Amino acid sequence: IRYKLQKEGVDAHNIICTDLPGSNNHVFSIFGLGKDAVADAPSTWGNKAVIVDGWCNIVMKAKDAIEYYENIFKADIKKSGLTLYDWFI
């Protein structure tokens, strides 16, 4: 998804989420990050950040998606090892 977004001129990144119970790593794409955004701190992503996740079939504001993930994975996503993973398309 990141590749397709970037092809359309969108500054997108992949984030990998590790240490989720009952799951291996989970990767999603994000765009609209604030200029001071830090990958492992969703509170810094800003109100315009949007998550696109082909695995979960969602496109949501990042803050809503984090809540959604926490319900699905039964984990505190903010403590699950979020890192930029941009070499993975």
C-alpha positions as CSV (number, residue, x, y, z in Angstrom):
1,I,0.0,0.0,0.0
2,R,2.8,2.4,0.8
3,Y,4.3,1.9,-2.7
4,K,0.9,2.8,-4.3
5,L,0.4,5.8,-2.1
6,Q,3.9,7.1,-2.8
7,K,3.4,6.5,-6.5
8,E,0.4,9.0,-6.2
9,G,2.7,11.5,-4.5
10,V,1.6,10.8,-0.9
11,D,4.3,10.8,1.8
12,A,3.5,7.5,3.3
13,H,5.4,5.2,5.6
14,N,5.1,1.7,6.9
15,I,5.0,1.0,10.6
16,I,5.6,-2.4,12.0
17,C,3.9,-3.4,15.3
18,T,5.7,-6.1,17.2
19,D,5.1,-8.1,20.4
20,L,1.4,-8.5,19.8
21,P,-0.2,-11.4,21.7
22,G,-1.4,-14.2,19.4
23,S,0.1,-12.6,16.3
24,N,3.4,-12.1,14.6
25,N,4.4,-8.7,13.5
26,H,1.7,-6.5,12.0
27,V,2.5,-3.9,9.3
28,F,0.3,-1.0,8.2
29,S,0.8,2.2,6.2
30,I,0.4,5.7,7.5
31,F,0.3,9.1,5.9
32,G,-0.4,12.6,7.0
33,L,2.1,12.5,9.9
34,G,2.9,15.7,11.7
35,K,6.4,17.1,11.0
36,D,7.6,16.2,14.6
37,A,6.0,12.7,14.5
38,V,7.9,9.8,16.2
39,A,7.1,6.3,14.9
40,D,6.8,4.7,18.3
41,A,4.7,7.5,19.9
42,P,1.2,7.7,18.3
43,S,0.4,10.8,20.4
44,T,2.9,12.7,18.2
45,W,1.4,11.6,14.9
46,G,-1.1,14.5,14.7
47,N,-4.8,14.8,13.9
48,K,-4.3,14.4,10.1
49,A,-2.5,11.0,10.3
50,V,-4.4,8.2,8.5
51,I,-3.7,4.5,8.7
52,V,-4.3,2.3,5.7
53,D,-4.2,-1.4,6.5
54,G,-4.7,-4.0,3.9
55,W,-4.5,-6.9,6.4
56,C,-7.3,-5.5,8.5
57,N,-9.1,-3.9,5.6
58,I,-9.3,-0.5,7.1
59,V,-8.7,3.2,6.3
60,M,-9.1,5.2,9.5
61,K,-7.8,8.3,11.3
62,A,-4.7,7.0,13.2
63,K,-6.2,7.7,16.6
64,D,-9.3,5.6,15.8
65,A,-7.2,2.9,14.2
66,I,-5.1,2.5,17.3
67,E,-8.2,2.0,19.4
68,Y,-9.5,-0.5,16.8
69,Y,-6.1,-2.4,16.9
70,E,-6.2,-2.5,20.7
71,N,-9.6,-4.1,20.6
72,I,-8.6,-6.7,17.9
73,F,-5.2,-7.6,19.3
74,K,-6.1,-7.1,23.0
75,A,-2.9,-5.2,23.5
76,D,-1.6,-1.7,24.3
77,I,-0.4,-0.8,20.8
78,K,1.6,2.1,22.1
79,K,3.7,-0.4,24.0
80,S,4.0,-3.0,21.2
81,G,7.2,-1.9,19.6
82,L,6.1,0.5,16.9
83,T,8.9,1.4,14.4
84,L,9.2,2.7,10.9
85,Y,9.6,-0.1,8.5
86,D,10.0,1.8,5.2
87,W,12.1,-0.7,3.4
88,F,9.2,-3.1,3.3
89,I,6.8,-2.2,0.5
